[in-house]
Amino acid sequence: MTADIKAESTLTDRYQTTVPEPVRRALKLGKRDKIRYSIRPNGQVVITRADVEQGNDPVLGEFLGFLARDIAAHPRRLQSVDAALAKRIQSLVGEVEVDFDAALSADDE
């Protein structure tokens, strides 16, 4: 059995803190990850990683909901994408390669 790892952090005047490195490592946390706090009846607080379910992106969900409402309210606005527009779009982005797993640069964070 391994010993408990203890870590401390300090609250700022704005009630913010830095999650200590051993906690980030144990929970496999990265920048912008969410943390869930569970408060037990005895006053203990358990911190866990709040995993966003695959395919349950709240921003994307809101956007798709907006699209669904707009399409239902204004179906006549729907237009097909013709071949010329599809070709133009492909010419603009077809050669761009994106690595979604690459870390962001300091300027992008």
Biotite code that builds the C-alpha atoms (Angstrom):
import biotite.structure as struc

atoms = struc.array([
    struc.Atom([0.000, 0.000, 0.000], chain_id="A", res_id=1, res_name="MET", atom_name="CA", element="C"),
    struc.Atom([1.377, 3.427, -0.918], chain_id="A", res_id=2, res_name="THR", atom_name="CA", element="C"),
    struc.Atom([1.440, 6.431, 1.391], chain_id="A", res_id=3, res_name="ALA", atom_name="CA", element="C"),
    struc.Atom([-0.952, 9.323, 0.860], chain_id="A", res_id=4, res_name="ASP", atom_name="CA", element="C"),
    struc.Atom([0.493, 12.198, -1.121], chain_id="A", res_id=5, res_name="ILE", atom_name="CA", element="C"),
    struc.Atom([-0.346, 15.541, 0.427], chain_id="A", res_id=6, res_name="LYS", atom_name="CA", element="C"),
    struc.Atom([-0.234, 18.902, -1.289], chain_id="A", res_id=7, res_name="ALA", atom_name="CA", element="C"),
    struc.Atom([-1.232, 22.422, -0.330], chain_id="A", res_id=8, res_name="GLU", atom_name="CA", element="C"),
    struc.Atom([-2.116, 25.567, -2.192], chain_id="A", res_id=9, res_name="SER", atom_name="CA", element="C"),
    struc.Atom([-3.035, 29.083, -1.125], chain_id="A", res_id=10, res_name="THR", atom_name="CA", element="C"),
    struc.Atom([-6.170, 31.065, -1.979], chain_id="A", res_id=11, res_name="LEU", atom_name="CA", element="C"),
    struc.Atom([-5.600, 34.480, -3.512], chain_id="A", res_id=12, res_name="THR", atom_name="CA", element="C"),
    struc.Atom([-7.650, 37.539, -2.596], chain_id="A", res_id=13, res_name="ASP", atom_name="CA", element="C"),
    struc.Atom([-9.992, 36.548, -5.432], chain_id="A", res_id=14, res_name="ARG", atom_name="CA", element="C"),
    struc.Atom([-10.424, 32.972, -4.059], chain_id="A", res_id=15, res_name="TYR", atom_name="CA", element="C"),
    struc.Atom([-8.288, 31.480, -6.819], chain_id="A", res_id=16, res_name="GLN", atom_name="CA", element="C"),
    struc.Atom([-5.576, 28.874, -6.403], chain_id="A", res_id=17, res_name="THR", atom_name="CA", element="C"),
    struc.Atom([-3.116, 26.843, -8.424], chain_id="A", res_id=18, res_name="THR", atom_name="CA", element="C"),
    struc.Atom([-3.762, 23.109, -8.478], chain_id="A", res_id=19, res_name="VAL", atom_name="CA", element="C"),
    struc.Atom([-0.559, 21.553, -7.133], chain_id="A", res_id=20, res_name="PRO", atom_name="CA", element="C"),
    struc.Atom([1.504, 19.509, -9.565], chain_id="A", res_id=21, res_name="GLU", atom_name="CA", element="C"),
    struc.Atom([1.027, 16.159, -7.755], chain_id="A", res_id=22, res_name="PRO", atom_name="CA", element="C"),
    struc.Atom([-2.763, 16.645, -7.972], chain_id="A", res_id=23, res_name="VAL", atom_name="CA", element="C"),
    struc.Atom([-2.611, 17.604, -11.666], chain_id="A", res_id=24, res_name="ARG", atom_name="CA", element="C"),
    struc.Atom([-0.503, 14.541, -12.372], chain_id="A", res_id=25, res_name="ARG", atom_name="CA", element="C"),
    struc.Atom([-2.732, 12.182, -10.349], chain_id="A", res_id=26, res_name="ALA", atom_name="CA", element="C"),
    struc.Atom([-5.878, 13.438, -12.111], chain_id="A", res_id=27, res_name="LEU", atom_name="CA", element="C"),
    struc.Atom([-4.140, 13.754, -15.498], chain_id="A", res_id=28, res_name="LYS", atom_name="CA", element="C"),
    struc.Atom([-5.228, 17.384, -15.742], chain_id="A", res_id=29, res_name="LEU", atom_name="CA", element="C"),
    struc.Atom([-4.212, 19.727, -18.509], chain_id="A", res_id=30, res_name="GLY", atom_name="CA", element="C"),
    struc.Atom([-4.927, 23.356, -19.234], chain_id="A", res_id=31, res_name="LYS", atom_name="CA", element="C"),
    struc.Atom([-8.647, 24.118, -19.558], chain_id="A", res_id=32, res_name="ARG", atom_name="CA", element="C"),
    struc.Atom([-9.662, 20.755, -18.055], chain_id="A", res_id=33, res_name="ASP", atom_name="CA", element="C"),
    struc.Atom([-12.529, 20.899, -15.579], chain_id="A", res_id=34, res_name="LYS", atom_name="CA", element="C"),
    struc.Atom([-12.444, 19.798, -11.955], chain_id="A", res_id=35, res_name="ILE", atom_name="CA", element="C"),
    struc.Atom([-15.420, 18.406, -10.029], chain_id="A", res_id=36, res_name="ARG", atom_name="CA", element="C"),
    struc.Atom([-15.756, 19.031, -6.288], chain_id="A", res_id=37, res_name="TYR", atom_name="CA", element="C"),
    struc.Atom([-17.852, 16.601, -4.246], chain_id="A", res_id=38, res_name="SER", atom_name="CA", element="C"),
    struc.Atom([-18.651, 17.754, -0.706], chain_id="A", res_id=39, res_name="ILE", atom_name="CA", element="C"),
    struc.Atom([-19.343, 14.935, 1.733], chain_id="A", res_id=40, res_name="ARG", atom_name="CA", element="C"),
    struc.Atom([-21.622, 15.278, 4.775], chain_id="A", res_id=41, res_name="PRO", atom_name="CA", element="C"),
    struc.Atom([-18.595, 15.186, 7.108], chain_id="A", res_id=42, res_name="ASN", atom_name="CA", element="C"),
    struc.Atom([-17.097, 18.263, 5.401], chain_id="A", res_id=43, res_name="GLY", atom_name="CA", element="C"),
    struc.Atom([-14.510, 16.418, 3.323], chain_id="A", res_id=44, res_name="GLN", atom_name="CA", element="C"),
    struc.Atom([-14.130, 17.637, -0.228], chain_id="A", res_id=45, res_name="VAL", atom_name="CA", element="C"),
    struc.Atom([-13.167, 15.169, -2.944], chain_id="A", res_id=46, res_name="VAL", atom_name="CA", element="C"),
    struc.Atom([-11.639, 16.601, -6.115], chain_id="A", res_id=47, res_name="ILE", atom_name="CA", element="C"),
    struc.Atom([-11.923, 14.588, -9.318], chain_id="A", res_id=48, res_name="THR", atom_name="CA", element="C"),
    struc.Atom([-11.446, 15.250, -12.987], chain_id="A", res_id=49, res_name="ARG", atom_name="CA", element="C"),
    struc.Atom([-14.742, 16.294, -14.596], chain_id="A", res_id=50, res_name="ALA", atom_name="CA", element="C"),
    struc.Atom([-14.603, 14.420, -17.875], chain_id="A", res_id=51, res_name="ASP", atom_name="CA", element="C"),
    struc.Atom([-16.553, 15.884, -20.745], chain_id="A", res_id=52, res_name="VAL", atom_name="CA", element="C"),
    struc.Atom([-18.387, 13.008, -22.358], chain_id="A", res_id=53, res_name="GLU", atom_name="CA", element="C"),
    struc.Atom([-17.321, 12.201, -25.899], chain_id="A", res_id=54, res_name="GLN", atom_name="CA", element="C"),
    struc.Atom([-19.692, 13.899, -28.306], chain_id="A", res_id=55, res_name="GLY", atom_name="CA", element="C"),
    struc.Atom([-21.297, 16.010, -25.568], chain_id="A", res_id=56, res_name="ASN", atom_name="CA", element="C"),
    struc.Atom([-19.548, 19.322, -26.191], chain_id="A", res_id=57, res_name="ASP", atom_name="CA", element="C"),
    struc.Atom([-21.760, 21.995, -24.580], chain_id="A", res_id=58, res_name="PRO", atom_name="CA", element="C"),
    struc.Atom([-20.744, 24.716, -27.046], chain_id="A", res_id=59, res_name="VAL", atom_name="CA", element="C"),
    struc.Atom([-21.320, 22.477, -30.040], chain_id="A", res_id=60, res_name="LEU", atom_name="CA", element="C"),
    struc.Atom([-24.627, 21.349, -28.532], chain_id="A", res_id=61, res_name="GLY", atom_name="CA", element="C"),
    struc.Atom([-25.804, 24.950, -28.201], chain_id="A", res_id=62, res_name="GLU", atom_name="CA", element="C"),
    struc.Atom([-24.765, 25.712, -31.781], chain_id="A", res_id=63, res_name="PHE", atom_name="CA", element="C"),
    struc.Atom([-26.502, 22.628, -33.162], chain_id="A", res_id=64, res_name="LEU", atom_name="CA", element="C"),
    struc.Atom([-29.604, 23.533, -31.165], chain_id="A", res_id=65, res_name="GLY", atom_name="CA", element="C"),
    struc.Atom([-29.523, 27.030, -32.674], chain_id="A", res_id=66, res_name="PHE", atom_name="CA", element="C"),
    struc.Atom([-29.242, 25.545, -36.171], chain_id="A", res_id=67, res_name="LEU", atom_name="CA", element="C"),
    struc.Atom([-32.126, 23.138, -35.556], chain_id="A", res_id=68, res_name="ALA", atom_name="CA", element="C"),
    struc.Atom([-34.380, 25.956, -34.301], chain_id="A", res_id=69, res_name="ARG", atom_name="CA", element="C"),
    struc.Atom([-33.440, 28.213, -37.219], chain_id="A", res_id=70, res_name="ASP", atom_name="CA", element="C"),
    struc.Atom([-34.040, 25.466, -39.799], chain_id="A", res_id=71, res_name="ILE", atom_name="CA", element="C"),
    struc.Atom([-37.412, 24.629, -38.224], chain_id="A", res_id=72, res_name="ALA", atom_name="CA", element="C"),
    struc.Atom([-38.446, 28.293, -38.180], chain_id="A", res_id=73, res_name="ALA", atom_name="CA", element="C"),
    struc.Atom([-37.126, 29.161, -41.661], chain_id="A", res_id=74, res_name="HIS", atom_name="CA", element="C"),
    struc.Atom([-36.873, 26.036, -43.843], chain_id="A", res_id=75, res_name="PRO", atom_name="CA", element="C"),
    struc.Atom([-37.029, 28.073, -47.037], chain_id="A", res_id=76, res_name="ARG", atom_name="CA", element="C"),
    struc.Atom([-33.614, 29.591, -46.242], chain_id="A", res_id=77, res_name="ARG", atom_name="CA", element="C"),
    struc.Atom([-31.880, 26.232, -46.735], chain_id="A", res_id=78, res_name="LEU", atom_name="CA", element="C"),
    struc.Atom([-29.819, 26.075, -49.898], chain_id="A", res_id=79, res_name="GLN", atom_name="CA", element="C"),
    struc.Atom([-27.663, 23.350, -51.330], chain_id="A", res_id=80, res_name="SER", atom_name="CA", element="C"),
    struc.Atom([-23.962, 23.925, -51.788], chain_id="A", res_id=81, res_name="VAL", atom_name="CA", element="C"),
    struc.Atom([-23.263, 23.861, -55.492], chain_id="A", res_id=82, res_name="ASP", atom_name="CA", element="C"),
    struc.Atom([-20.176, 22.229, -56.995], chain_id="A", res_id=83, res_name="ALA", atom_name="CA", element="C"),
    struc.Atom([-18.470, 25.572, -57.707], chain_id="A", res_id=84, res_name="ALA", atom_name="CA", element="C"),
    struc.Atom([-18.724, 26.683, -54.076], chain_id="A", res_id=85, res_name="LEU", atom_name="CA", element="C"),
    struc.Atom([-17.532, 23.288, -52.812], chain_id="A", res_id=86, res_name="ALA", atom_name="CA", element="C"),
    struc.Atom([-14.541, 23.504, -55.171], chain_id="A", res_id=87, res_name="LYS", atom_name="CA", element="C"),
    struc.Atom([-13.764, 27.058, -53.995], chain_id="A", res_id=88, res_name="ARG", atom_name="CA", element="C"),
    struc.Atom([-13.889, 25.981, -50.331], chain_id="A", res_id=89, res_name="ILE", atom_name="CA", element="C"),
    struc.Atom([-11.607, 23.031, -51.044], chain_id="A", res_id=90, res_name="GLN", atom_name="CA", element="C"),
    struc.Atom([-9.131, 25.311, -52.836], chain_id="A", res_id=91, res_name="SER", atom_name="CA", element="C"),
    struc.Atom([-8.955, 27.544, -49.760], chain_id="A", res_id=92, res_name="LEU", atom_name="CA", element="C"),
    struc.Atom([-8.437, 24.830, -47.142], chain_id="A", res_id=93, res_name="VAL", atom_name="CA", element="C"),
    struc.Atom([-7.505, 21.667, -49.024], chain_id="A", res_id=94, res_name="GLY", atom_name="CA", element="C"),
    struc.Atom([-3.753, 21.973, -48.446], chain_id="A", res_id=95, res_name="GLU", atom_name="CA", element="C"),
    struc.Atom([-3.986, 22.959, -44.767], chain_id="A", res_id=96, res_name="VAL", atom_name="CA", element="C"),
    struc.Atom([-2.866, 20.253, -42.362], chain_id="A", res_id=97, res_name="GLU", atom_name="CA", element="C"),
    struc.Atom([-3.987, 20.491, -38.738], chain_id="A", res_id=98, res_name="VAL", atom_name="CA", element="C"),
    struc.Atom([-2.632, 18.432, -35.850], chain_id="A", res_id=99, res_name="ASP", atom_name="CA", element="C"),
    struc.Atom([-5.415, 18.535, -33.256], chain_id="A", res_id=100, res_name="PHE", atom_name="CA", element="C"),
    struc.Atom([-3.139, 16.863, -30.699], chain_id="A", res_id=101, res_name="ASP", atom_name="CA", element="C"),
    struc.Atom([-0.327, 19.433, -30.975], chain_id="A", res_id=102, res_name="ALA", atom_name="CA", element="C"),
    struc.Atom([0.181, 21.822, -28.068], chain_id="A", res_id=103, res_name="ALA", atom_name="CA", element="C"),
    struc.Atom([-0.839, 25.435, -28.582], chain_id="A", res_id=104, res_name="LEU", atom_name="CA", element="C"),
    struc.Atom([1.862, 28.043, -28.813], chain_id="A", res_id=105, res_name="SER", atom_name="CA", element="C"),
    struc.Atom([2.123, 30.594, -25.994], chain_id="A", res_id=106, res_name="ALA", atom_name="CA", element="C"),
    struc.Atom([0.468, 33.194, -28.278], chain_id="A", res_id=107, res_name="ASP", atom_name="CA", element="C"),
    struc.Atom([-2.543, 30.930, -28.864], chain_id="A", res_id=108, res_name="ASP", atom_name="CA", element="C"),
    struc.Atom([-3.264, 30.175, -25.211], chain_id="A", res_id=109, res_name="GLU", atom_name="CA", element="C"),
])
